């Protein structure tokens, strides 16, 4: 999935996802992956964000 993020001094925010009909605006803060995530996720991704209708997106 293609995503656009905005990086601020103290945050990372998912601002858009690419859907069937082009870019769709979003506004969700990302969190760092944590010990509660699987080992695979921790080794391959730095951030996660939950988006209604899409679920968790890791990047």
Secondary structure, DSSP 8 states (H G I E B T S, - for coil): --EEEEE-SS-EEEEEEEETTEEEEEEEE-EE--TTS-HHHHHH-SEEEEETTTEEEE-
